[in-house]
C-alpha cells in the first residue's frame, strides 16, 4: 500500500510493550494531539490484537487519519511488517501485524522495533536532532538500541541492526532473555539495577531498610523510582547500584564508540529519571575505558527528550516515510 501521506495529515502511533499499550494522534511535527492507554493483555496473541484495534478505533473516532505506525518491544522483520519475536509478550511471535492491520483498516502500516522508533523520534524532533551519526539507548527493564547515520535509521540486512543490548560482555555470565549468555543488558539495564540494589540490601539490612521504607517496606515492592529517591537522599546502597550500572554502560559505550564513532549518544528509558546522578558516572566510565581517549573526541552523552512517548511518536512519523 502506498505511503504517500501529506504533511497536513494526522497519523496514529501505537507503542506496544510488555505491560502497556500507548496510542496517540500525531501531527507531522511530532506533536501528540490526543492519547490513550490500555494494559497489555497477559495472554497476548489475539487478545492483544483486539486491544490494538480498539486503540485505533478510539483515536480514529477523534480525527481522520492517513496511516498507522506501530512500535513494538520485539524483533521486527526487515520489511517492517512482521513481529518475529517478542520475549516479554505472550503469543506474539511471527505475527504479520502489517498485513492484518492493513486488511482491517485499509491504511498504510509500518511496524518497527520500539527502540528504533524512539530513536527516530529523538532524531527528528528531540535530543538527537542535528547529530550524525547518533546512537540511542533505551534502558528500561531491558536495553534496546537505535542508530541513525547520514539521516537514515540503520536496521542491517535482517532487521537486527543496533541491538546494542545484546553485545556479549561476559563469556560465562548471566543468561539473557535472547538466549545468549553475558549480554550487556544483564549488567546495565533496569533489571540489573534492581539486582545490584537487592544484593546491597541483603548485605547491609540496616542501610537497606532506609530504601525499603521509601516504599511498602518489602524487597518485592522495590522500584526504580524508590531507588532514585534513595540515591538522591545519599543512600550508599542506591548510589552504588547506579554507579555499577553506569560503569558497565560506560564500558560498553567505549567499545561502541570505537566501532561506530558517534557524535552523540542519547540515553532514554526509565533509568534516565535519575538524571545526572546516572549520566555523570556513565560519562566518567566511558572516559576511563575509551580507546584513543587522549586523541579522539568523546561523543556527547545526552538525556532523551520524549520519555515514554518516544516510541509512539517515532512510529507515527515513520509511517509517513
C-alpha positions in Angstrom: 0.0 0.0 0.0 1.4 3.4 -0.9 2.6 5.6 1.9 2.1 9.0 0.2 0.9 10.9 3.2 0.5 14.7 3.0 2.3 16.8 5.7 -1.0 18.2 6.8 -2.4 14.7 7.6 -2.6 13.1 11.1 -1.2 9.6 11.7 -1.6 7.2 14.6 1.3 6.0 16.6 1.0 2.9 18.9 3.7 1.7 21.2 3.2 -1.9 22.4 5.1 -3.1 25.5 5.0 -5.9 27.9 2.7 -4.1 30.3 1.0 -1.3 28.4 -0.2 -0.1 25.0 0.2 3.6 24.4 -1.6 5.2 21.4 -1.7 8.8 20.1 -2.7 11.0 17.2 0.4 12.7 16.0 1.0 15.6 13.5 3.9 15.9 11.1 5.9 17.9 13.7 5.8 15.1 16.2 3.1 16.7 18.4 0.7 14.3 20.2 -2.8 15.7 19.7 -4.6 13.1 21.7 -3.5 10.0 23.6 -4.9 6.8 25.1 -3.6 3.8 27.0 -4.5 0.2 27.6 -3.0 -2.6 29.6 -1.3 -5.3 27.6 -3.3 -8.5 27.9 -1.3 -11.2 29.7 -2.5 -13.7 27.2 -1.1 -11.6 24.3 -1.9 -13.1 20.9 -5.4 -12.4 19.6 -6.4 -10.6 22.8 -3.6 -8.1 22.2 -4.6 -7.6 18.6 -8.1 -6.8 19.6 -6.8 -4.2 22.1 -4.7 -2.6 19.4 -7.7 -2.4 17.2 -9.7 -0.8 20.0 -7.0 1.9 20.4 -7.0 2.6 16.7 -10.8 2.9 16.5 -10.8 5.2 19.6 -8.2 7.5 18.1 -9.8 7.4 14.6 -13.1 8.5 16.1 -11.4 11.7 17.1 -9.8 12.5 13.8 -9.4 11.3 10.2 -6.0 9.6 9.9 -3.8 8.7 7.0 -1.6 5.9 8.4 -0.7 3.8 11.4 2.8 3.3 12.8 3.4 0.5 15.3 6.3 0.5 17.8 6.8 -2.9 19.5 9.2 -4.3 22.0 10.2 -7.1 19.7 12.5 -8.3 16.9 10.8 -7.0 13.6 11.3 -8.3 10.1 13.5 -6.2 7.8 10.4 -5.2 5.7 8.8 -3.8 8.8 5.7 -6.0 8.6 6.1 -8.9 10.9 6.8 -9.3 14.7 9.3 -12.1 14.7 9.9 -12.5 18.4 8.6 -10.6 21.4 10.2 -12.1 24.6 8.1 -10.1 27.0 4.7 -10.5 25.2 2.9 -13.8 25.3 1.9 -15.5 22.0 3.3 -12.6 19.9 5.9 -14.3 17.7 5.7 -14.5 13.9 2.7 -12.2 13.8 2.2 -10.4 10.4 0.8 -7.3 12.1 1.2 -5.1 9.0 -0.9 -7.4 6.8 -3.6 -7.9 9.4 -4.0 -4.2 10.2 -4.0 -3.2 6.5 -6.7 -5.7 5.9 -8.8 -4.4 8.8 -8.2 -0.6 8.4 -7.2 -0.1 4.7 -4.4 2.3 5.8 -0.6 2.3 5.3 1.0 0.4 8.1 4.6 0.3 9.4 5.8 -1.9 12.2 9.1 -1.0 13.9 11.2 -2.1 16.9 10.4 0.2 19.8 14.0 1.4 20.2 14.3 2.2 16.5 11.0 4.1 16.7 12.1 6.0 19.8 15.5 6.8 18.1 13.7 8.2 15.1 11.5 10.5 17.3 14.6 11.8 19.1 16.5 12.3 15.8 13.7 14.1 14.1 12.5 16.3 16.9 14.3 15.6 20.1 17.7 15.3 21.7 19.4 13.6 18.8 18.5 16.3 16.2 21.5 17.6 14.4 23.9 14.9 15.3 25.4 12.5 12.7 25.9 9.6 13.4 23.9 9.2 16.6 23.3 6.3 18.9 20.3 5.7 21.2 20.0 3.5 24.2 16.6 2.9 25.8 17.2 1.5 29.2 14.2 0.0 31.0 13.6 -3.5 32.2 16.0 -4.5 29.3 18.1 -2.5 26.9 17.2 -1.5 23.4 19.2 0.5 20.8 18.9 2.6 17.7 21.4 4.1 15.3 21.0 6.8 12.7 23.7 7.5 10.1 23.5 10.0 7.3 19.9 10.7 8.1 18.8 7.0 7.9 17.7 4.6 10.5 20.1 1.6 10.4 18.4 -1.8 10.6 21.0 -4.0 9.0 20.4 -6.8 6.5 17.8 -8.7 8.6 16.3 -6.1 10.9 18.5 -6.7 14.0 21.0 -3.9 13.5 21.7 -1.7 16.5 20.5 -4.4 19.1 23.1 -2.8 21.4 21.8 -4.6 24.5 22.9 -8.0 23.3 26.6 -7.4 22.9 28.4 -10.0 24.9 30.5 -8.7 27.8 30.9 -11.8 29.9 31.8 -15.2 28.5 30.3 -17.1 31.5 27.8 -14.5 32.6 24.1 -14.3 33.2 21.6 -15.9 30.9 19.8 -13.3 28.8 16.2 -13.4 27.5 17.6 -13.6 24.0 19.0 -17.0 24.8 22.7 -15.9 24.9 24.9 -15.6 28.0 26.6 -12.4 29.2 24.8 -9.7 27.2 25.3 -6.1 28.4 21.6 -5.9 29.0 22.1 -8.2 32.0 24.6 -5.7 33.6 23.4 -2.2 32.6 19.6 -2.3 32.5 16.8 -1.5 34.9 16.7 -5.2 35.9 20.4 -5.2 36.6 20.0 -2.0 38.7 17.4 -3.7 40.8 19.6 -6.8 41.2 22.5 -4.7 42.4 20.3 -2.9 44.9 18.8 -6.1 46.3 22.3 -7.6 46.7 23.3 -4.5 48.6 20.2 -4.6 50.8 20.9 -8.3 51.7 24.5 -7.4 52.6 23.5 -4.4 54.8 19.9 -4.8 56.1 20.1 -1.7 58.3 21.1 0.6 55.4 18.8 -1.3 53.1 15.9 -0.6 55.4 16.3 3.1 54.6 15.5 2.3 51.0 12.6 -0.1 51.7 10.9 2.4 54.0 10.5 4.7 51.0 8.1 2.0 49.6 6.0 -0.6 51.3 8.8 -1.9 53.3 9.4 -5.1 51.2 12.1 -6.0 48.8 9.4 -7.1 46.3 8.0 -3.6 46.4 11.3 -2.0 45.4 11.0 0.1 42.2 13.3 2.2 40.1 11.7 5.4 41.4 12.2 4.3 45.0 15.8 3.6 44.3 16.3 7.0 42.6 14.8 8.7 45.7 17.1 6.8 48.0 20.2 7.7 45.9 19.1 11.4 45.9 19.0 11.1 49.7 22.6 9.8 49.7 21.9 6.2 50.5 25.1 4.4 49.6 23.5 1.1 48.5 21.4 3.0 46.0 24.3 5.1 44.8 26.5 2.0 44.4 23.8 0.3 42.4 23.5 3.3 40.0 27.3 3.5 39.8 27.7 -0.2 39.0 25.1 0.0 36.3 26.7 3.2 34.9 30.2 1.6 34.9 29.0 -1.3 32.8 27.2 1.0 30.4 30.1 3.4 30.1 32.4 0.5 29.3 30.1 -0.8 26.6 29.7 2.7 25.1 33.5 3.0 24.9 33.5 -0.2 22.7 30.6 1.0 20.6 32.4 4.4 20.1 35.4 2.6 18.6 33.1 0.7 16.2 30.6 3.4 15.2 32.3 6.8 16.1 29.0 8.6 17.0 28.8 12.3 17.5 26.3 11.8 20.3 24.7 9.1 22.4 21.2 9.6 23.6 20.0 7.7 26.7 16.3 7.2 27.4 14.1 4.8 29.3 13.1 4.7 32.9 16.7 4.9 34.2 17.0 8.4 32.9 14.7 9.6 35.6 17.8 9.6 37.8 19.2 12.4 35.6 22.8 13.4 36.1 23.2 11.1 39.0 23.3 8.3 36.4 24.6 10.2 33.3 27.7 11.7 35.1 29.2 8.3 36.1 28.3 6.9 32.6 30.4 9.7 31.1 33.2 9.1 33.6 33.3 5.4 32.9 33.3 6.0 29.1 36.3 8.2 29.6 38.2 5.6 31.6 37.6 2.8 29.1 37.6 4.5 25.7 40.5 3.6 23.4 42.4 6.6 22.0 40.9 8.8 24.7 43.8 11.2 24.5 43.4 11.8 20.8 39.8 11.0 20.0 37.0 13.4 20.9 34.4 11.7 23.1 30.8 11.6 22.0 28.3 13.7 23.9 26.0 11.7 26.2 22.6 13.3 26.5 19.3 12.5 28.1 16.4 11.7 25.8 13.6 14.3 25.4 10.4 12.3 24.8 10.4 9.8 27.6 7.7 7.1 27.4 6.1 8.8 24.3 9.1 8.4 22.1 8.0 5.1 20.6 4.6 6.2 19.5 5.9 9.5 18.1 8.6 7.8 16.1 6.2 5.1 14.8 3.7 7.8 13.7 6.4 9.7 11.8 7.9 6.6 10.2 4.7 5.6 8.5 5.0 8.9 6.6 8.4 8.0 5.2 
